[in-house]
Amino acid sequence: MLMLLIFVSRDLLVIAGVSIICVFAGMFGFSFELLSNLEGALCFFAVLFFPITMIIGVGVAFREIFCDVVPNLCEEYW
């Protein structure tokens, strides 16, 4: 019984971890949206330092999801 519990909990942790990683990978698409709004040398530097741009893209995604979408959803239920 203990071995079954260990296998099930391990598999559930792997599924949860992969789902969290997939959410962050989906948020990295916002960095391309950020790049499309830039021009000239600023776009070049954003591509050159793309890992930093990816982190900024995750920040943009959180801002758009939790500052725009969630308050609007909460207003519907109040």
C-alpha atoms as a printed R data frame, in Angstrom:
   type eleno elety resid chain resno       x      y       z
1  ATOM     1    CA   MET     A     1   0.000  0.000   0.000
2  ATOM     2    CA   LEU     A     2   2.861  2.371   0.824
3  ATOM     3    CA   MET     A     3   4.558  1.710  -2.534
4  ATOM     4    CA   LEU     A     4   1.317  2.515  -4.354
5  ATOM     5    CA   LEU     A     5   1.022  5.790  -2.455
6  ATOM     6    CA   ILE     A     6   4.621  6.681  -3.321
7  ATOM     7    CA   PHE     A     7   4.106  5.985  -7.040
8  ATOM     8    CA   VAL     A     8   0.834  7.897  -7.210
9  ATOM     9    CA   SER     A     9   2.184 10.912  -5.326
10 ATOM    10    CA   ARG     A    10   5.334 10.958  -7.458
11 ATOM    11    CA   ASP     A    11   3.294 10.870 -10.658
12 ATOM    12    CA   LEU     A    12   0.993 13.620  -9.406
13 ATOM    13    CA   LEU     A    13   3.977 15.797  -8.525
14 ATOM    14    CA   VAL     A    14   5.432 15.291 -12.001
15 ATOM    15    CA   ILE     A    15   2.089 16.223 -13.596
16 ATOM    16    CA   ALA     A    16   1.814 19.337 -11.405
17 ATOM    17    CA   GLY     A    17   5.389 20.366 -12.182
18 ATOM    18    CA   VAL     A    18   4.954 19.947 -15.920
19 ATOM    19    CA   SER     A    19   1.718 21.936 -15.865
20 ATOM    20    CA   ILE     A    20   3.413 24.824 -14.032
21 ATOM    21    CA   ILE     A    21   6.284 24.766 -16.516
22 ATOM    22    CA   CYS     A    22   3.797 24.795 -19.406
23 ATOM    23    CA   VAL     A    23   2.046 27.855 -17.981
24 ATOM    24    CA   PHE     A    24   5.333 29.739 -17.810
25 ATOM    25    CA   ALA     A    25   6.279 28.575 -21.317
26 ATOM    26    CA   GLY     A    26   2.964 29.926 -22.554
27 ATOM    27    CA   MET     A    27   3.679 33.247 -20.891
28 ATOM    28    CA   PHE     A    28   6.981 33.567 -22.757
29 ATOM    29    CA   GLY     A    29   4.922 34.305 -25.878
30 ATOM    30    CA   PHE     A    30   4.258 37.730 -24.425
31 ATOM    31    CA   SER     A    31   7.939 38.522 -24.940
32 ATOM    32    CA   PHE     A    32   7.369 38.272 -28.695
33 ATOM    33    CA   GLU     A    33   4.465 40.680 -28.332
34 ATOM    34    CA   LEU     A    34   6.837 42.989 -26.497
35 ATOM    35    CA   LEU     A    35   9.395 42.654 -29.316
36 ATOM    36    CA   SER     A    36   6.808 43.482 -31.969
37 ATOM    37    CA   ASN     A    37   6.185 46.878 -30.336
38 ATOM    38    CA   LEU     A    38   9.878 47.854 -30.377
39 ATOM    39    CA   GLU     A    39  11.771 49.519 -33.225
40 ATOM    40    CA   GLY     A    40  15.372 50.092 -34.228
41 ATOM    41    CA   ALA     A    41  18.218 49.666 -31.770
42 ATOM    42    CA   LEU     A    42  15.852 48.929 -28.899
43 ATOM    43    CA   CYS     A    43  14.535 45.891 -30.789
44 ATOM    44    CA   PHE     A    44  18.109 44.771 -31.518
45 ATOM    45    CA   PHE     A    45  19.066 44.945 -27.845
46 ATOM    46    CA   ALA     A    46  15.869 43.146 -26.815
47 ATOM    47    CA   VAL     A    47  16.732 40.298 -29.194
48 ATOM    48    CA   LEU     A    48  20.363 40.321 -28.073
49 ATOM    49    CA   PHE     A    49  19.339 40.006 -24.418
50 ATOM    50    CA   PHE     A    50  16.360 37.751 -25.085
51 ATOM    51    CA   PRO     A    51  16.472 35.892 -21.716
52 ATOM    52    CA   ILE     A    52  15.861 39.211 -19.974
53 ATOM    53    CA   THR     A    53  13.115 39.989 -22.483
54 ATOM    54    CA   MET     A    54  11.525 36.628 -21.662
55 ATOM    55    CA   ILE     A    55  11.412 37.514 -17.958
56 ATOM    56    CA   ILE     A    56   9.873 40.877 -18.809
57 ATOM    57    CA   GLY     A    57   7.341 39.020 -20.987
58 ATOM    58    CA   VAL     A    58   6.294 36.895 -18.019
59 ATOM    59    CA   GLY     A    59   5.819 40.110 -16.029
60 ATOM    60    CA   VAL     A    60   3.653 41.531 -18.824
61 ATOM    61    CA   ALA     A    61   1.609 38.326 -18.885
62 ATOM    62    CA   PHE     A    62   0.977 38.454 -15.135
63 ATOM    63    CA   ARG     A    63   0.000 42.118 -15.393
64 ATOM    64    CA   GLU     A    64  -2.416 41.480 -18.265
65 ATOM    65    CA   ILE     A    65  -3.962 38.425 -16.645
66 ATOM    66    CA   PHE     A    66  -4.194 39.493 -13.014
67 ATOM    67    CA   CYS     A    67  -4.632 43.257 -13.407
68 ATOM    68    CA   ASP     A    68  -7.015 43.266 -16.385
69 ATOM    69    CA   VAL     A    69  -8.859 39.960 -16.578
70 ATOM    70    CA   VAL     A    70  -9.310 38.993 -12.926
71 ATOM    71    CA   PRO     A    71 -10.810 42.312 -11.732
72 ATOM    72    CA   ASN     A    72 -13.267 42.215 -14.631
73 ATOM    73    CA   LEU     A    73 -14.275 38.674 -13.699
74 ATOM    74    CA   CYS     A    74 -14.683 39.700 -10.070
75 ATOM    75    CA   GLU     A    75 -16.931 42.607 -11.059
76 ATOM    76    CA   GLU     A    76 -19.297 40.172 -12.767
77 ATOM    77    CA   TYR     A    77 -19.820 38.246  -9.544
78 ATOM    78    CA   TRP     A    78 -20.166 41.210  -7.144
